[in-house]
Structure formats: C-alpha cells, structure tokens
Amino acid sequence: MIGITLNKLPIITSSKGETIEWCKNVPGMQVTFYYRPEHAQFAHHFHKGEDPSKAPERFLLIQGKVKMTFWNGKDVETAIIYKGTELLIQPFIYHEAVTLEDAIFAEYRATPFDAKSSDVYSREDFIEYLSQHLAN
C-alpha cells in the first residue's frame, strides 16, 4: 500500500537472549528491545557517560521481573524491578542483572549503538577506576 512500509528487523541472538534494535541510525530515536529468558545473567559492567545514551542509561521493563544489583564503589544495593518500571542508571554505577522471570525490556538511546565505542566497562575496569579515584 502506498504510504506504508514494513521493515523486518534482524533479531540478534546471543547467549544472553534476543535483541532487536529499532530506529537504529535515526538520531535521537533508537530503541533497543531485549528478551532475556528466566535465570539469564547480564550487564556486569558500568559506563563512564562518554556516550550520551549512557548518561543516564534508560530502561523500561515491559514484561517480567529482574533482580538488579548496583555498586557505587562504596555501597551495594539490590532491587527487584517489575514490569512497567523505568530504570535510570547514572554513569560510574556498576550494575548487573538476573531475570527472575522471562523478561522484555526496552532501552532508549540518544545515539545509535556502535559496538566499537560502546561506553561499556567491566567490573575489573570499575575496580581499577575506584583504586585510582580513591587514591587521589
């Protein structure tokens, strides 16, 4: 039909689950959807805020239940996130997650995702950052 476009988006499959990137390369409009099965463990990282999409990182849990653990270098907090919950994670907060039920969540991105400059840093990087930051 004239005026209608149907785009079959690729489903990216990994050991964590499935991911669909919507509006990729449309500035200020990318939304990524993640499906993670029950008991999936993911995240295990922090962001420095170099990517505007990670300052803060912005999620909406659409379905399921997820246990999140956050560490700011001093305090550790755990939260159970339920569907309909928006989650904003500021830079320099290490976070990890495990699904307690099959889960679907969306991540809003202000910039298109680029794996070469993802602003994702490991737990080891966070510990190194803390040792340098606390030494000063």
C-alpha positions in Angstrom: 0.0 0.0 0.0 1.3 3.5 -0.8 2.5 5.3 2.4 3.1 2.1 4.3 6.5 0.5 4.9 7.0 -2.9 6.6 10.6 -3.5 7.7 11.6 -6.9 9.1 14.2 -6.1 11.7 17.0 -8.5 12.3 16.9 -10.4 15.6 20.3 -10.6 17.2 20.7 -13.8 19.1 23.4 -14.3 21.8 23.9 -16.5 24.8 22.0 -13.8 26.9 18.9 -13.9 24.7 17.5 -11.9 21.8 17.8 -8.2 20.9 16.1 -6.0 18.3 17.4 -2.5 17.5 14.6 -0.2 16.3 15.2 3.1 14.6 18.9 2.5 14.5 20.8 5.3 12.8 17.9 7.6 13.2 19.5 10.3 15.5 17.7 10.5 18.9 15.3 7.7 18.1 16.9 4.3 18.6 15.1 2.0 21.0 16.6 -1.5 21.6 14.4 -4.3 22.8 15.9 -7.2 24.8 14.3 -10.6 25.5 16.1 -12.4 28.3 14.8 -15.8 29.5 14.4 -16.7 33.2 17.7 -17.0 35.0 19.7 -15.1 32.4 22.6 -13.1 33.9 23.7 -10.0 32.1 25.2 -6.5 32.4 28.2 -6.9 34.8 29.5 -3.5 33.7 29.4 0.3 34.2 29.5 3.3 31.9 31.6 6.5 32.1 28.9 8.6 30.4 31.1 9.1 27.3 28.1 8.1 25.2 25.1 10.4 25.8 22.9 7.3 25.8 24.6 6.2 29.0 24.3 9.5 30.9 22.0 8.1 32.2 21.3 4.7 30.8 17.5 4.5 30.4 15.4 1.2 30.5 11.8 0.3 30.7 10.8 -3.2 31.8 7.9 -4.3 29.7 7.4 -7.8 30.9 8.8 -10.0 33.7 10.8 -9.5 36.8 14.5 -8.7 37.1 16.9 -8.6 40.1 19.4 -5.7 39.7 22.5 -5.2 41.8 24.2 -1.7 41.9 27.5 -0.7 43.3 28.8 2.9 43.5 32.2 1.8 44.9 31.1 2.2 48.5 27.5 0.9 48.8 25.9 -2.1 47.2 22.1 -2.1 46.7 19.8 -4.7 45.2 16.4 -4.0 43.7 13.6 -6.2 42.2 12.4 -4.5 39.1 8.8 -5.2 37.9 7.1 -4.6 34.5 6.2 -1.0 34.0 9.3 0.2 35.9 11.6 2.8 34.3 15.2 2.4 35.4 17.8 5.2 35.1 21.4 4.3 35.8 23.8 7.1 36.2 27.5 6.9 35.0 30.0 5.2 37.3 27.4 2.9 38.8 28.4 -0.8 38.3 25.4 -2.9 37.6 24.5 -6.5 37.0 21.2 -8.3 36.5 19.5 -11.7 36.6 16.0 -12.4 35.3 13.6 -13.9 37.8 11.1 -14.5 35.0 11.3 -14.2 31.3 11.7 -10.5 30.6 11.4 -8.0 27.9 12.8 -4.5 28.3 13.5 -1.5 26.1 16.5 0.7 26.2 16.2 4.3 24.8 19.3 5.5 23.1 20.0 9.2 22.2 22.7 7.9 19.8 22.8 4.9 17.5 24.6 1.9 19.1 28.2 1.5 18.0 29.9 -1.6 19.3 33.3 0.0 18.6 32.6 2.8 21.1 30.0 1.3 23.4 31.0 3.0 26.7 30.8 -0.4 28.4 33.4 -1.2 31.0 33.9 -4.4 33.0 33.9 -5.0 36.8 37.7 -5.1 36.6 37.7 -1.7 35.0 35.4 -0.4 37.7 37.8 -1.7 40.4 40.7 -0.1 38.7 38.8 3.2 38.4 38.0 3.1 42.1 41.6 2.4 43.1 42.7 5.4 41.0 39.8 7.6 42.2 40.2 6.7 45.8 44.0 7.2 45.7 43.6 10.9 44.8 
